[in-house]
Amino acid sequence: MITVFGTGTGAPVPADVLAGARLVVGGRRHLASAPVPADAEQVVLGPLAPALDTIERHLKLESPVVVLASGDPGFFGIVRALAERFGSEQLEVRPGVSSVAAAFARLGLTWDDAVVVSAHGRELRTAVHVCRARPKVAVLTGPGAGPAELGAALRADARVLVVASALGSAEERVERVTPAEAAARDWGTSVSVVLCLDEARVLGATARTVAGPGAGPARWALDEGEFAHRDSMITKFEVRALALARLGPRLGDHVWDIGAGSGSVAVECARFGAAVTAVEKTRDGVERVRANAAAHGVDVRAVHGAAPTVLSDLDDPDAVFIGGGGRELPAIVTACARRARRTVVVAMAALDRVPAVREALTGAGLSCDGVLLQSSRLAPLPGDVTRLAATNPVFLLWGFRTPVSHEGVAL
């Protein structure tokens, strides 16, 4: 058996945990402060592969092995690597308090509705998008992905960052800063967790019976009446349903909604957990997008301007929905398709624009498919009878690139 002991946030290692151990693996500070038996071999954790090889050698000799780890070793910790190599049945895990639990405890906040994302050894962009999409997020930091980098990416967002460093030690610090303040600081290497809070939404949270933010909205492809819009200028729910299915918005994604209009697609993508940027060329349209986002309790970044001009200032998207564009539509599709990591979905009413849009998608290296959507809705007639009322036909084209996976997100 391998005993995996989590030291929590500064808890000492009891002598009985290490009694009889022939191999003790851990960080340098763990080994220095623990009562390691004098005759036990010690391995300082650095590169994981040599440590695992040494553990395997001791297991073959049936020698007791102890692994010391910070916090809860089953929470973004070494338990995953050990279980994959040796099997979970070989492990006896004794968890400590994780840095995330300790950080929320310092603030007196619950965290059953929080999202936890690791930026350690992973792309920072995923953590940034989760912070934009969710009101209560804990980010486990790493080299090149600390409070300064996170703050720099979130300058334009109304967030508070709580930087918790060296939790449980004499050097513990818990500091509340704005993203701009975080970006301007040198935080050193001791930071363990950063909490990103949209305080207006955090304070408005209700009691929960299930942990986590939920897998997605209970309803989607909402009726047009659930959005403020002008002169029926809104993506109809039948079109929106298929567009959402092809966009596949998810937690950690960044979605562009180009020619957003009412922002109905943007809002629905945000309800699925994506960070969303809505581009709209009219001032009243931008305000309408913001109002619809607020009404549905999501955060959508509304950008005033015309595509493709304003796109150069935006972070790359995972998925793009294009619902407007006029004569500029092929150029907009080309600009979006070159930068989209996964998919671009285009809705248009004009048959004449279909060939050019298809060429723009395939020219950017995306595989293209599409459909003409023609639907008829039930409509009442006098005399308690019903007719079919046809909606305007819409062409929906989509282009796909090989999907990009998101790692390091815990619900």
C-alpha positions, 0 to 999 in steps of 0.5 A: 500500500501507498499511504498518501498524506495531505498536509492541508494548509500547514498541518504537521505530519503525525509520527504514526503516518511515517512509522515503518516507512521504507520510502518517503516521497514529498516536497523539500519542505515536507521532508524537512519538517516531517519525522521521517525515519532515519533509515527510510529512503527519501525522494524529493518531488520534482519531475514525477516520472523518477519518483513513480519509478522509485515507488514501483521498485519499493512496491515490488519489494513490499516496502511501505511507501508514504507520499506527502502532499500539500492540501488535499492530494485528491484535489488536483493532486498526486492521487491522480498520477498514483492511481493511474500508475498503480491502481486506486486499490493500492492507495490509502489517502488521508486528505487535508484541507485544500487551499481552495476550502481554506481560502473561502473559509478565510472570507467566510464564504461557502464554496459549494456553488464555486467553480475550481480551475487549475492553471498550473501547467495548463493554458491560462485562457481557460481559467480566464474564460471561466472567471468571466462566465461564473461569479465565484471561481477559484484558480489554482495558480502556476508559473506564468499563470499567477495573479498578475497574468490573471489580473491583466486578462480580466482588466475589463471585467467587474471582478474582485480578486482575492489572492491567498498565498502561503495559507497555513504558514506564518507568511500567510496573506489574503489580499483583495485587489482589483484585476488592474492592481493584481496585474501591476504587482510582483507576487513571487512564487508562493501564491496557491489560489486566487478567488475571482468574484463577481460580488454582485452575483455572489451576494445574490446567490441562493441556498443550494442542495447540489454542489457545483454550478450545474451542467447547464440551463434547464431550458434553452432555445428560449422563446423570442418573447423572453428577450427584448428585441427591435422589430422582430430582429432576433434569431428565431428559437428554431434557428437558435436551437440548431446553432447552439447544438453546432456551437457547443458552448461549454464552461471554459469556452470563449464565444463570439456573437457577431451582429448580436442584435438582441444578444439572444445567442450570446445570452444562451451561450453564457447560460451554458457557461461560456464566456461571451463577447457580443459585437454589435454596431448600433448603440441601442443594440449594445444596450439591448444586449446588456439588458438581456444578459442582466435579465437572464443573470449572465455576464456578456461583454458587449462591444460596440463596433462593426466586424471585421474591424473590431475583431482584431482587439478581441481574444481568440474564440473557441466558437463564433456565431455570425447573425449579421454582416450584409455585404461584408459577410464573406470578409467577416466569416473569413476573419472569424474562421481563421481565428476560431479554435473549433467552429463557426456558425453562420445564419443568413436569409439570402441564398446569394451569399451561401456560396461565398460563405461556404468558400470562406469557411473551407478556405480557412481550413474548416470542414463545412456543412449546412441546412435550410431551415423552414419551420411552421408554427401553430397559430390560432384562428377564430372558431377555436381552430389552428393553422400553420404560420410559416417563419422566414426560411434561414440558411445555417452553415457551419464549419468545424475544426478539430475540437480543442479539449479543456483541462483542469476544470472542476465542477 
